[in-house]
Amino acid sequence: MSNPSAISFLIVDDDEIDRMVLKRMINKCDFASCITEVTNGNSALEYLVENSNAEEAISSQVRGGVS
């Protein structure tokens, strides 16, 4: 069933498994119309500049000792 209030998501994570898990969780909730995946912050910024009219939800996980 499609959700009329669905939104687009931008998943930013360098780990493929983490991206896959998050994508599955979002799909399971049935409120995403589009899910885009990138592997780093620079790619995320490029995507957002190129898609400046897009509504985005960005998930970020910060781990201690990792920059």
C-alpha positions, -999 to 999 in steps of 0.1 A, spaced: 0 0 0 14 34 -9 15 62 16 4 96 2 25 115 28 57 96 19 90 114 20 124 109 5 153 97 26 190 101 21 211 74 39 247 84 45 269 57 58 302 42 47 292 7 58 271 -12 32 254 -34 58 243 -5 80 228 12 48 210 -20 39 196 -25 74 184 11 76 169 9 41 150 -22 51 137 -6 83 125 25 63 108 3 37 91 -18 64 75 14 78 61 22 44 66 59 45 94 64 20 87 74 -16 124 74 -25 156 62 -7 190 74 -19 222 59 -5 256 75 -4 288 64 13 302 97 27 295 132 38 309 148 6 286 127 -16 257 136 6 265 173 2 268 169 -36 235 151 -37 218 178 -16 232 206 -38 220 189 -70 186 181 -55 180 214 -36 142 211 -39 141 176 -24 127 171 11 153 149 29 156 131 62 192 123 70 203 97 96 237 101 111 254 78 135 285 91 152 308 66 168 334 75 194 369 78 181 359 80 145 360 113 126 
